[in-house]
Structure formats: C-alpha cells, structure tokens
C-alpha cells in the first residue's frame, strides 16, 4: 500500500511539473506574440505617417532670411526628408542647375514640398528657372500620383492678401499657377501652408511656424 501511495505521489508530481512547464511555455509564447504584434503595429504606424518627402527650398537672399532659415532647419531634422536648397547648390546661377541630379532626387519620393518666400507675388528667380528646366518634357511622365505641398512666407499680412486689402488677391489666388502645374502633371495638390505677416514674427511665432510645418509633414495625408 505504501509503495502504491509513493508511486501515485511521484506520478502526480510528474504531471504537476509537466503542467507547470507547459503553462510557463504558453505564457512565454503569448508574451512573444504580444510583443511581435506591438512591433508590427508600431512599424505599420511609422510607414503610414512618415512619407518620403523631397523639399525644394529657394530664397533669393538667403543670408537675410530669418523665417525660411528656421523652416529649413525644421525639415532637415525630420526623418524621411530629402532637402535641397537651390541657392546653396547653385547660387543665383539660373543656367547652372544640374537637371539630371534634380530629376534623380524625385526617385522613390511620395511628396514634394516647394518652399519659398513670395517674390513679387511669384516664384523666386531660381525656382522659376528650376521649373523651366527640370520639369520641361519630363514632369508629366514622372510626377503623376505624387503629392505637392507649397509652403510660402510673405511680409504682408492676411488683411493685405484679401480682396479688400492692398494686394486685392488672396494667397490662394496668388498660388494658382502652382495648383495648375500640379494638376497638369497629375500631382495631388495639398492645401498650401502659408505664413503671412512674417516681418513682425517674434521668437514664439517663429517656433509656432516650425511646429505647424513639422505637423503637416508628419501627417499621412
């Protein structure tokens, strides 16, 4: 009777150890699966929120720039951004643009940002030359499906950029050529980001501009 009791105890002990090991194994597997799912969700989120972006920046007087310099700094600190400053690359030489290099920069890009100060209610000279040369007989075949975001600064305020103001036109109307260009080549024209009255911007306002820009570029759409 004693031997049988001992045998039953040993058998029960073995079963208990097996159940314990099995339970621990299941908990371990569940933990790995949960961690894998979290990583998968995180990676998926990063892929949807961080579009690969090309920033083409231009300013005719970069040494005098304050607001645009701050915006340039912001985009260069973001992941997934390719930054090209026309005046830094080519000075003010409108005939010196490396067309092949500029076209190559669009490879693998989802969204293109054109960033510049409004220059006599138009593009800067270098940016106009850029479009004339880089886009010529190339853009309609290549840029279809990509997004265009225009980011501009202007010294005059919102009141001036109105039908009742001194300028007599809204900024949306001033940017019509960019919108038409995007439609012509099959790009998706996003709502522009405009900073008006920048001549009076203090440090806190400049930081708010930077935050607005970073937020827009981090959005999925």
C-alpha positions in Angstrom: 0.0 0.0 0.0 2.9 2.3 0.9 4.6 1.7 -2.4 1.4 2.3 -4.4 0.9 5.6 -2.5 4.5 6.6 -3.2 4.1 5.7 -6.9 0.9 7.7 -7.1 2.6 10.7 -5.5 5.5 10.5 -7.9 3.2 10.2 -10.9 1.1 13.2 -9.6 4.4 15.2 -9.1 5.5 14.5 -12.7 2.1 15.5 -14.0 2.2 18.7 -12.0 5.7 19.5 -13.2 4.6 18.9 -16.8 1.6 21.2 -16.4 3.7 23.8 -14.7 6.3 23.7 -17.6 3.6 23.7 -20.2 1.9 26.7 -18.5 5.2 28.7 -18.4 5.8 27.8 -22.0 2.4 29.1 -23.1 2.9 32.3 -21.1 6.3 32.8 -22.8 4.8 32.2 -26.3 2.0 34.5 -25.6 4.4 37.2 -24.4 6.4 36.9 -27.6 3.3 37.0 -29.8 2.1 40.1 -28.0 5.5 41.9 -28.3 5.5 41.0 -32.0 2.1 42.4 -32.5 3.1 45.7 -30.8 6.2 46.0 -33.0 4.1 45.2 -36.1 1.6 47.9 -35.1 4.4 50.4 -34.5 6.1 49.7 -37.8 2.8 50.0 -39.6 2.2 53.3 -38.0 5.6 54.6 -39.0 5.1 53.5 -42.6 1.7 55.3 -42.9 2.7 58.5 -41.1 6.2 59.2 -42.5 6.0 59.7 -46.2 9.3 60.1 -48.1 9.4 63.8 -48.8 11.5 65.9 -51.1 11.9 69.5 -50.1 13.0 72.0 -52.8 13.8 75.3 -51.0 14.6 78.6 -52.5 15.3 82.2 -51.3 16.9 84.9 -53.4 18.6 86.5 -50.3 19.4 83.5 -48.0 21.8 85.5 -45.9 19.0 87.9 -44.9 16.4 85.1 -44.3 15.1 84.5 -40.8 11.8 82.7 -41.2 12.8 80.5 -44.0 16.1 79.5 -42.3 14.0 78.4 -39.3 11.8 76.3 -41.6 14.8 74.8 -43.4 16.1 73.7 -40.0 12.8 72.1 -39.1 12.6 69.9 -42.3 16.2 68.9 -42.1 15.6 67.4 -38.6 12.7 65.2 -39.8 13.2 61.6 -40.8 12.4 60.6 -44.4 13.1 64.1 -45.8 15.4 64.8 -48.7 16.4 68.5 -48.5 17.7 70.5 -51.5 18.3 74.3 -51.3 18.7 75.7 -54.8 20.8 78.8 -53.8 23.0 76.6 -51.7 23.6 74.3 -54.6 23.8 76.8 -57.5 24.0 80.3 -56.1 21.9 82.6 -58.3 23.0 81.0 -61.5 19.8 80.2 -63.3 21.8 78.4 -66.0 23.8 76.3 -63.6 21.1 73.9 -62.4 22.1 70.3 -62.7 18.9 69.0 -64.4 19.8 65.3 -64.2 20.7 65.5 -60.5 17.5 67.4 -59.7 15.3 64.8 -61.5 17.1 62.0 -59.8 16.1 63.5 -56.4 12.5 62.5 -57.1 13.2 58.8 -57.2 11.2 57.0 -54.6 9.5 60.2 -53.3 5.9 60.3 -52.3 5.5 64.0 -51.6 7.3 67.2 -52.9 7.4 70.4 -50.9 8.2 73.7 -52.6 9.3 76.2 -50.0 10.0 79.8 -50.8 9.1 83.4 -49.9 6.6 85.1 -52.2 8.8 87.2 -54.5 6.8 90.0 -56.2 3.8 87.8 -56.0 5.5 85.0 -57.8 8.2 82.3 -57.5 11.8 83.2 -56.7 14.0 83.5 -59.8 15.9 80.2 -59.1 12.7 78.3 -58.5 11.2 79.6 -61.7 14.3 78.5 -63.6 14.1 75.2 -61.8 10.6 74.5 -63.2 11.6 75.7 -66.6 14.5 73.3 -66.8 13.8 70.4 -64.6 10.1 69.9 -65.3 10.4 70.5 -69.1 9.2 67.5 -71.1 9.8 65.3 -68.0 7.3 66.1 -65.2 4.1 64.9 -66.9 5.5 61.4 -67.3 7.1 61.2 -63.9 5.3 63.1 -61.2 1.8 61.6 -61.6 0.4 60.4 -58.3 2.9 62.3 -56.1 1.7 65.0 -53.7 2.6 68.6 -53.9 2.7 70.8 -50.8 3.5 74.5 -51.3 5.0 76.3 -48.2 5.3 80.1 -48.6 6.1 83.1 -46.5 5.1 86.7 -47.1 5.8 90.0 -45.4 2.2 91.3 -45.9 -0.5 90.1 -43.6 -3.7 88.3 -44.2 -5.7 91.5 -44.4 -3.4 92.7 -47.3 -3.9 89.4 -49.0 -7.6 89.8 -49.4 -10.0 91.3 -52.0 -10.5 94.3 -49.7 -6.8 94.7 -48.9 -3.9 96.5 -50.7 -3.0 93.4 -52.8 -6.5 92.7 -53.8 -6.0 89.0 -54.1 -5.9 86.1 -51.7 -2.9 83.9 -51.2 -4.8 81.1 -52.7 -5.2 83.1 -55.9 -1.6 84.1 -55.9 -0.7 80.4 -55.8 -3.0 79.4 -58.7 0.0 78.7 -61.1 1.4 76.1 -58.7 -2.0 74.5 -58.4 -2.4 74.4 -62.2 1.1 73.0 -62.6 0.3 70.2 -60.2 -2.9 69.3 -61.9 -1.3 69.4 -65.4 1.3 66.8 -64.4 -1.1 64.7 -62.4 0.1 65.5 -58.9 -2.2 65.8 -55.9 -2.3 69.4 -54.8 -2.4 69.6 -51.0 -3.7 72.6 -49.1 -0.8 75.1 -49.0 0.9 76.1 -45.8 1.2 79.9 -45.8 2.8 82.2 -43.2 1.8 85.8 -43.7 2.9 89.0 -41.9 6.2 87.3 -41.1 8.1 90.6 -40.8 6.5 91.1 -37.3 7.1 87.5 -36.2 8.8 87.2 -32.8 10.6 84.1 -31.5 7.5 82.4 -30.2 5.7 83.0 -33.5 8.6 81.5 -35.4 8.5 78.4 -33.2 4.8 78.1 -34.0 5.6 78.2 -37.7 8.1 75.4 -37.2 5.6 73.3 -35.2 2.9 73.8 -37.9 5.4 72.7 -40.6 6.6 69.6 -38.7 3.0 68.6 -38.0 2.0 68.9 -41.7 4.9 66.8 -42.8 4.3 64.1 -40.3 0.7 63.6 -41.4 -0.2 60.7 -43.6 -2.2 62.9 -45.9 
